[in-house]
Amino acid sequence: MSPAKTTFVIGTRESQLAMVQATAVQAALAARYPLLTFDIKGMSTTGDRVLDVALSKIGSKSLFTKELEVALAEHTVDLVVHCLKDLPTQLPDGMVIGAVLEREDPHDAVIMGPSRRGAALADLPPGSVIGTSSVRRAAQLKRRFPRLVFEDVRGNLNTRLRKLDDPESKYDALILAYAGVHRLGWTDRISEVISSDIVLYAVGQGALAIECRADDADTLDILRPLSHPETLVMCTAERSFMRALEGGCSVPLGVSTRISSAAGADTLHLVGCVTRLDGSEQIREGASMPLAGFDASDAEASLERRVASADSLGKSLARVLLDKGARSILDEIRKPATA
């Protein structure tokens, strides 16, 4: 392959984690295309700047992506590396996901404060304060641990860990995505990885997505080999589920997906839930769908069929939840606050 241009600019947020992720993508591209140049351009987003308001109350669906997508539209950058969980299911006109990289463990993890290292959530005494910026995590955990107190904590991972480790900290523990903690090399701080039996994870959590312009054939060509088919299929089901429920960071919506194989056939399994903010009610259901066989001689068409099945499964499961009462939970969450 000989693209018309030889230098590509990778856009990313400026946080340490975002830079680590962008550098990993840069390295993967450089290894595959040694004659091309890949530069990184960092920038700040609304979600990075507004730190005194809970994510669910800022009122935007593109808190960590809008400025990056503007740079894409203005040709300041050629591709953007996102945590897929931050990327809205509806992209701006002219933008596409060029690749979804192989997923890291998507579960949530518990980081204990210095005085409680090695403990689990079940070990904490009543009234212990757990920091999380996610209404999804807080709502689900309130069901299992009603004696604990959940309070918002903002900032990048470094900032949140400093707040936890401060001798005057009000937090006993933090709940963070395992993937981010692992990518920063801090897995020794993890006291507990929370199973899907307790908390379903965020849509797309653990996966990186690379966004680019739909008409940029050169960038699309170099990104295509980086995409991981199984991750793409699973995350398509999750994003379809969220889109059908019109979910976002203000909705306690969780998922879990896997692909099983038996007798040479693959089946996609998706579990999803919607939870009241106070944890008092949860609608949780699962569904499965056979995936079309994968033909290596026509890999692209095979993947397209599998992605279509995943999209259908996500929509189908969303309808099941709505029929079982999720709509009333969603309507209550979206109801404007009264003075």
C-alpha positions as CSV (number, residue, x, y, z in Angstrom):
1,M,0.0,0.0,0.0
2,S,1.3,3.5,-0.9
3,P,-0.8,6.3,0.5
4,A,-0.7,9.6,-1.2
5,K,0.5,11.3,2.0
6,T,3.4,10.2,4.2
7,T,2.7,12.1,7.5
8,F,-0.3,11.5,9.6
9,V,-1.2,13.5,12.8
10,I,-2.8,11.6,15.7
11,G,-5.1,13.7,17.9
12,T,-5.7,12.9,21.5
13,R,-6.5,14.3,24.9
14,E,-3.6,15.6,26.9
15,S,-4.0,13.4,30.0
16,Q,-1.3,10.9,30.8
17,L,-3.6,8.0,30.0
18,A,-4.7,9.4,26.7
19,M,-1.1,10.0,25.7
20,V,-0.1,6.5,26.6
21,Q,-3.0,5.2,24.5
22,A,-2.1,7.4,21.6
23,T,1.5,6.4,21.8
24,A,0.5,2.7,21.7
25,V,-1.4,3.4,18.5
26,Q,1.5,5.4,17.1
27,A,3.8,2.5,17.8
28,A,1.5,0.0,16.1
29,L,1.2,2.1,13.0
30,A,4.9,2.8,12.8
31,A,5.7,-0.9,13.1
32,R,3.3,-1.7,10.3
33,Y,4.3,1.3,8.1
34,P,7.9,2.1,8.7
35,L,8.2,4.5,5.8
36,L,5.4,6.7,7.1
37,T,5.5,9.3,9.9
38,F,3.0,9.5,12.7
39,D,2.9,12.6,14.9
40,I,0.8,13.1,18.1
41,K,-1.1,16.3,18.8
42,G,-2.6,16.7,22.3
43,M,-5.5,18.9,23.1
44,S,-7.9,19.7,26.0
45,T,-11.6,18.8,25.9
46,T,-14.7,20.1,27.8
47,G,-14.6,17.0,30.0
48,D,-11.0,17.8,30.9
49,R,-11.6,21.4,31.8
50,V,-14.9,21.3,33.7
51,L,-13.9,19.5,36.9
52,D,-16.3,21.0,39.5
53,V,-19.5,19.5,38.0
54,A,-20.5,15.8,37.8
55,L,-20.2,14.4,34.3
56,S,-23.9,13.5,34.3
57,K,-24.9,17.1,34.9
58,I,-22.7,18.9,32.4
59,G,-25.3,18.2,29.7
60,S,-23.2,17.2,26.7
61,K,-22.9,13.8,25.0
62,S,-19.4,14.7,23.6
63,L,-17.6,15.8,26.7
64,F,-14.3,14.1,25.8
65,T,-14.6,14.1,22.0
66,K,-16.0,17.4,20.6
67,E,-12.8,19.4,20.4
68,L,-11.0,16.4,18.8
69,E,-13.7,16.0,16.2
70,V,-13.5,19.7,15.4
71,A,-9.8,19.2,14.7
72,L,-10.6,16.3,12.5
73,A,-13.1,18.3,10.5
74,E,-10.6,21.2,10.1
75,H,-7.9,18.7,8.9
76,T,-5.7,19.7,11.9
77,V,-5.4,16.0,12.7
78,D,-5.9,12.9,10.5
79,L,-7.1,10.4,13.2
80,V,-8.2,10.6,16.8
81,V,-7.7,8.0,19.5
82,H,-10.6,7.6,21.9
83,C,-11.6,5.4,24.7
84,L,-14.6,3.8,23.0
85,K,-16.8,4.3,26.1
86,D,-16.3,8.1,25.6
87,L,-17.4,8.1,22.0
88,P,-21.2,8.9,21.4
89,T,-23.0,6.3,19.3
90,Q,-24.0,9.0,16.8
91,L,-20.9,10.5,15.2
92,P,-20.8,13.9,13.5
93,D,-21.5,13.9,9.8
94,G,-18.5,12.9,7.8
95,M,-16.8,11.0,10.7
96,V,-16.4,7.2,11.0
97,I,-14.7,4.7,13.3
98,G,-11.7,3.5,11.3
99,A,-10.6,0.8,13.7
100,V,-11.5,-0.7,17.1
101,L,-8.5,-2.2,18.8
102,E,-8.4,-5.4,20.8
103,R,-10.1,-4.9,24.1
104,E,-8.4,-4.8,27.5
105,D,-10.3,-6.3,30.5
106,P,-13.5,-4.2,30.5
107,H,-14.4,-4.6,34.2
108,D,-14.3,-2.0,36.9
109,A,-11.6,-2.1,39.6
110,V,-11.4,-1.0,43.3
111,I,-8.5,1.1,44.4
112,M,-8.3,1.4,48.2
113,G,-6.9,4.3,50.1
114,P,-3.6,3.8,52.0
115,S,-5.2,2.6,55.2
116,R,-7.3,-0.1,53.5
117,R,-4.9,-1.6,51.0
118,G,-5.8,-5.1,49.9
119,A,-9.4,-4.9,51.3
120,A,-12.5,-5.5,49.2
121,L,-15.7,-3.5,49.1
122,A,-17.4,-6.1,51.2
123,D,-14.8,-5.5,53.9
124,L,-15.5,-1.8,54.3
125,P,-17.4,-0.5,57.4
126,P,-20.8,1.3,57.0
127,G,-20.4,4.9,55.9
128,S,-17.2,4.4,54.0
129,V,-17.0,6.9,51.1
130,I,-16.4,5.5,47.6
131,G,-15.3,8.0,44.9
132,T,-16.6,7.5,41.3
133,S,-17.6,9.8,38.5
134,S,-20.0,7.2,37.0
135,V,-23.7,7.0,37.8
136,R,-23.6,3.5,36.3
137,R,-21.1,2.3,38.9
138,A,-22.8,4.1,41.8
139,A,-26.3,2.9,41.0
140,Q,-25.3,-0.7,40.7
141,L,-23.1,-0.7,43.7
142,K,-25.8,0.9,45.9
143,R,-27.9,-2.3,45.3
144,R,-25.1,-4.6,46.6
145,F,-23.6,-2.3,49.2
146,P,-26.3,0.0,50.6
147,R,-24.2,0.8,53.7
148,L,-21.5,2.5,51.6
149,V,-21.6,6.2,50.5
150,F,-20.9,7.1,46.9
151,E,-19.6,10.6,46.1
152,D,-18.5,12.2,42.8
153,V,-14.8,12.5,42.1
154,R,-13.4,14.2,39.0
155,G,-10.1,14.7,37.2
156,N,-7.8,12.3,35.3
157,L,-6.6,9.1,36.9
158,N,-3.5,10.8,38.4
159,T,-5.6,13.5,40.0
160,R,-8.1,11.0,41.4
161,L,-5.4,8.9,42.9
162,R,-3.8,11.9,44.5
163,K,-7.2,12.8,46.1
164,L,-7.5,9.3,47.4
165,D,-3.9,9.2,48.9
166,D,-4.1,12.6,50.5
167,P,-3.9,12.2,54.3
168,E,-7.0,14.4,54.6
169,S,-8.9,12.5,51.9
170,K,-12.6,11.8,52.5
171,Y,-12.5,8.8,50.2
172,D,-11.9,5.3,51.4
173,A,-11.7,3.9,47.9
174,L,-12.1,4.7,44.2
175,I,-13.9,2.7,41.4
176,L,-12.0,3.0,38.1
177,A,-11.9,1.1,34.8
178,Y,-9.3,-1.7,35.1
179,A,-8.1,-0.9,31.6
180,G,-6.9,2.6,32.4
181,V,-5.2,1.5,35.6
182,H,-3.5,-1.3,33.8
183,R,-2.3,0.8,30.8
184,L,-0.7,3.2,33.3
185,G,1.1,0.4,35.0
186,W,-0.7,0.7,38.3
187,T,-2.2,-2.7,38.6
188,D,-0.5,-3.2,41.9
189,R,-2.9,-0.6,43.4
190,I,-6.0,-2.8,42.4
191,S,-7.6,-4.5,45.5
192,E,-10.5,-6.0,43.6
193,V,-11.7,-6.5,40.1
194,I,-15.5,-6.3,40.2
195,S,-17.3,-9.2,38.4
196,S,-20.2,-8.7,36.1
197,D,-22.4,-10.5,38.6
198,I,-22.1,-7.3,40.7
199,V,-21.5,-4.5,38.2
200,L,-22.0,-4.6,34.5
201,Y,-19.4,-2.4,32.8
202,A,-19.8,0.6,30.5
203,V,-20.5,0.3,26.8
204,G,-17.2,0.0,25.0
205,Q,-15.1,0.0,28.2
206,G,-11.6,-1.3,27.7
207,A,-11.6,-0.8,24.0
208,L,-9.8,2.0,22.0
209,A,-11.5,3.4,18.9
210,I,-9.8,5.4,16.2
211,E,-12.0,8.0,14.5
212,C,-11.2,9.6,11.1
213,R,-12.9,11.4,8.3
214,A,-15.2,9.2,6.1
215,D,-13.7,10.6,2.9
216,D,-10.0,10.1,4.0
217,A,-9.2,6.9,2.0
218,D,-5.5,6.9,3.0
219,T,-6.2,7.0,6.7
220,L,-9.0,4.4,6.4
221,D,-6.6,2.1,4.6
222,I,-3.8,2.2,7.1
223,L,-6.2,1.8,10.1
224,R,-8.1,-1.2,8.8
225,P,-5.5,-3.8,9.8
226,L,-5.5,-2.5,13.3
227,S,-9.1,-3.4,14.0
228,H,-9.8,-6.5,16.1
229,P,-12.9,-8.4,14.7
230,E,-14.2,-9.9,17.9
231,T,-13.9,-6.6,19.8
232,L,-15.7,-4.8,17.0
233,V,-18.5,-7.3,17.0
234,M,-19.0,-7.2,20.8
235,C,-18.8,-3.4,21.0
236,T,-21.2,-3.1,18.1
237,A,-23.8,-5.0,20.1
238,E,-23.2,-2.8,23.2
239,R,-23.4,0.5,21.3
240,S,-26.5,-0.6,19.4
241,F,-28.1,-1.5,22.8
242,M,-27.2,2.0,24.2
243,R,-28.3,3.8,21.1
244,A,-31.7,2.1,21.2
245,L,-32.1,3.2,24.9
246,E,-30.7,6.7,24.1
247,G,-28.2,6.2,26.9
248,G,-25.2,8.3,27.8
249,C,-23.1,9.2,30.8
250,S,-26.2,10.4,32.7
251,V,-27.9,6.9,32.4
252,P,-26.9,4.0,34.7
253,L,-26.7,1.6,31.8
254,G,-24.4,-1.4,32.0
255,V,-23.4,-4.3,29.7
256,S,-21.4,-7.5,29.4
257,T,-20.6,-9.4,26.2
258,R,-18.8,-12.5,25.2
259,I,-18.5,-14.8,22.2
260,S,-18.7,-18.6,22.8
261,S,-17.8,-21.3,20.4
262,A,-19.2,-24.8,20.1
263,A,-19.2,-27.4,17.3
264,G,-17.5,-24.9,15.0
265,A,-20.2,-22.2,15.5
266,D,-19.9,-18.9,17.3
267,T,-22.6,-17.3,19.4
268,L,-22.7,-13.7,20.7
269,H,-24.0,-13.2,24.2
270,L,-25.1,-9.8,25.5
271,V,-26.3,-8.9,29.0
272,G,-27.6,-5.4,29.7
273,C,-29.2,-3.5,32.6
274,V,-30.7,-0.1,33.5
275,T,-30.7,0.8,37.2
276,R,-32.5,3.6,39.2
277,L,-30.0,6.2,40.4
278,D,-30.6,5.2,44.0
279,G,-30.2,1.5,43.3
280,S,-33.7,0.6,44.3
281,E,-34.6,-1.1,41.1
282,Q,-32.8,-2.7,38.2
283,I,-34.0,-4.2,35.0
284,R,-31.4,-6.8,33.8
285,E,-31.7,-9.2,31.0
286,G,-29.6,-11.2,28.6
287,A,-29.9,-12.4,25.0
288,S,-27.8,-14.4,22.5
289,M,-27.6,-14.7,18.7
290,P,-25.7,-17.1,16.4
291,L,-23.0,-15.4,14.4
292,A,-22.4,-16.1,10.7
293,G,-19.4,-18.4,10.0
294,F,-16.2,-16.6,9.2
295,D,-14.8,-17.2,5.7
296,A,-11.1,-16.2,5.6
297,S,-11.3,-16.0,1.8
298,D,-13.9,-13.2,2.1
299,A,-13.0,-11.8,5.5
300,E,-14.5,-8.4,5.0
301,A,-18.0,-9.7,4.0
302,S,-17.9,-12.2,6.8
303,L,-17.2,-9.4,9.4
304,E,-19.9,-7.2,7.9
305,R,-22.4,-10.1,8.5
306,R,-21.3,-10.6,12.0
307,V,-21.4,-6.8,12.8
308,A,-25.0,-6.7,11.4
309,S,-26.0,-9.6,13.7
310,A,-24.4,-7.8,16.7
311,D,-26.3,-4.6,15.8
312,S,-29.6,-6.6,15.7
313,L,-28.9,-8.2,19.0
314,G,-28.3,-4.9,20.7
315,K,-31.6,-3.5,19.5
316,S,-33.5,-6.6,20.4
317,L,-32.2,-6.6,24.0
318,A,-33.0,-3.0,24.4
319,R,-36.6,-3.7,23.4
320,V,-36.8,-6.5,26.0
321,L,-35.6,-4.1,28.7
322,L,-38.1,-1.4,27.7
323,D,-40.9,-3.9,27.7
324,K,-39.9,-5.0,31.2
325,G,-40.1,-1.5,32.7
326,A,-36.8,0.2,31.8
327,R,-38.7,3.0,30.1
328,S,-40.0,4.4,33.4
329,I,-36.6,4.4,34.9
330,L,-35.1,6.2,31.9
331,D,-38.0,8.7,31.9
332,E,-37.4,9.5,35.6
333,I,-33.7,10.0,35.1
334,R,-34.2,12.3,32.2
335,K,-36.9,14.3,33.9
336,P,-35.7,18.0,34.4
337,A,-34.9,18.8,38.0
338,T,-37.4,21.1,39.7
339,A,-36.3,24.1,41.7
